[in-house]
Amino acid sequence: MKKMEPKSSQGLKIIPLGGLEQIGMNITAFEYEDSIIVVDCGLSFPEDDMLGIDLVIPDVTYLKNNIEKVKGFIITHGHEDHIGALPYVLREINVPIYATKLTMGIIENKLKEHNLTNNTKRKVVKFGQSINLGQFRIEFIKTNHSIVDAAALAIYSPAGIVVHTGDFKVDYTPVFGDAIDLQRFAEIGKKGVLALMCDSTNAERPGFTPSERTVGRTFDILFEEHKNTRIIIATFASNVDRVQQIINSAYKFGRKVVVEGRSMVNIIETATNLGYLSIPDNTLIDIEQLKNYPDEKTVIITTGSQGESMAALSRMAEDNHRKISIGPTDTIIFSSHPIPGNEKAVTNVINELLLKGADVIFQDVHVSGHACQEEIKLLYTLVRPKYAIPVHGEFKHLKAQAKIARELGFAKENIFILQSGDVLELTEEKAQVTGKVPVGDILVDGLGVGDVGNIVLRDRQHLAEDGIMIVVLGLDGADQLVSGPDIVSRGFVYVRESDELMDEARVVVNEAIEGCLGRGISDWGKLKGSIKDSLSEYVWRKTKRRPMILPIIMEI
């Protein structure tokens, strides 16, 4: 029989496990007594100093330690920073996933790739529908974003209602589907909302975010102006509405469309099958058929708008693309803004394309998917929460939203800028951070998840900055030197032009070995330490560099 637990007076716990102080890796746990629900499960991309790392996923130790309480993942929309970690996290926390139709379609593609489809429960939720999970009821509310089918969540708990906006903007004229359900936000606001967790990405920007539809008009103008060139448009694979508008303009101007880039092909296929993209007959052609049409009758929609080195546009810029080469008869349109940190990579690709004689357009062909200040104010005014919890953004974005909340009359003590790992406990009477849970970055490198940590990264940094010297020597059973020492170096100096340095290094190592053996030191650990110290000191004196030194002793 289940043991009856005393009724908790602690209230609702909100525990961000990632996604604060950064753009990416969004994942938040909501806990009330014996129930935990998890909103989103995203990845982030590696920083420049994470050498060789492919992806970064959140540390979900807290969920593993409380697995019997975890009821499910609730996903707001299908962007990588909200769904990308699912295939990795589901292996340890196998609970059902709840999401809207397109979001689930994109998640299912991921699960297929990782052979997880059969053992993962999934439920597609419609807007306005609620699901009951343990002590929680979660309602999906229609919002607008740069991907279709984005949802905000009203999370009903015994302690009160929390509204989580997900990533959102207010678009009264969306390309597909309905405008954001502002009426529902107002209705929930009337019931009394405990806390609002609102997207902060554009909280520094005044005014309103323009409608996605304005980009369609820009495409029409650009197609009109560039009737005599091939048009190549780079955008985010997930922005189905943007792709729809490119296809609309292409059809209007009698052009055939090629889709290039694996992620782009996958998402367009999923969106078309689920009815979120409408492509006129005979508009899409295969890349092999490009040669059958004159340049000015084709449009290529491609990945690579962020300067990613392996994406299709970067390969075209570097002449590494098997099917498409860039020339003076091409107009390339960047239909995106660089994500913070990608500016340099994007500029490099633009320069490469310009060098090939192409015309490159990167202004005014993009609108954001995130709410600016006036839309944030509108949502606060409709929802009227007791507590404000800015989410989704770097610290400066969270601070900017806190400032908006202050302007709207919120008391300082009712605004919470959390850090990942904070446990915020809420009741109608009070809210406070009552503890920390373990959080952090788990690094994915190839098939290895979490096997590369700070020490390995530090070694990679060391190797990248100073190279390595390997000292090989052979000792016999009587601890006499019978071969070597030989020194091999990589990434330190070009050996053929540094004979003198390497010869002197060999002498230094020899003296260190003989010094040890002469004093009767035969412990290999001490011998290696002595070789390292003396060689390191010599190399630093001569070159002011500190390569990694790796002594290898063999018994002969």
Beta strands, then each sheet from edge to edge (+ up, - down):
strand 1: 12-18
strand 2: 27-32
strand 3: 35-39
strand 4: 55-58
strand 5: 70-74
strand 6: 97-99
strand 7: 122-124
strand 8: 130-133
strand 9: 136-142
strand 10: 151-157
strand 11: 160-164
strand 12: 193-199
strand 13: 230-234
strand 14: 256-260
strand 15: 298-302
strand 16: 330-334
strand 17: 359-361
strand 18: 385-391
strand 19: 422-426
strand 20: 431-436
strand 21: 441-445
strand 22: 448-449
strand 23: 468-475
strand 24: 481-490
strand 25: 548-555
sheet 1: 7+ 6+ 5+ 3+ 2- 1+ 19- 20+
sheet 2: 4+ 21- 22+
sheet 3: 8+ 9- 10+ 11- 12- 18-
sheet 4: 14+ 15+ 13+ 16+ 17+
sheet 5: 24+ 23- 25-
end
